[in-house]
Amino acid sequence: METVELSVAQKKSRRGRNIALGLVLAGLVAIFYVVTLIKFGGGMVH
């Protein structure tokens, strides 16, 4: 089986995309968490 060797620029580009994707996913999780707290938290007070 042959493997493809990535250049330094390709590795750096892939790492940048992975970090950006991770940040986007973490942001979405945080948004859903806050929205859930607001929805359920408001109901618990009353």
C-alpha positions, 0 to 999 in steps of 0.5 A: 500500500502506498502512502502519500507524504504531505508537504509542510504547507499542506500539514500546516493548512490541514492543522489550521482547518482542524483547529477552526473546525474544533472551535466552531464545534465548541462554539455550537456546543456552548450556544446549545448549552446556554440556550438550554439553560435559558429555556429550562432555567426560566421554567424552574424559577416560577 
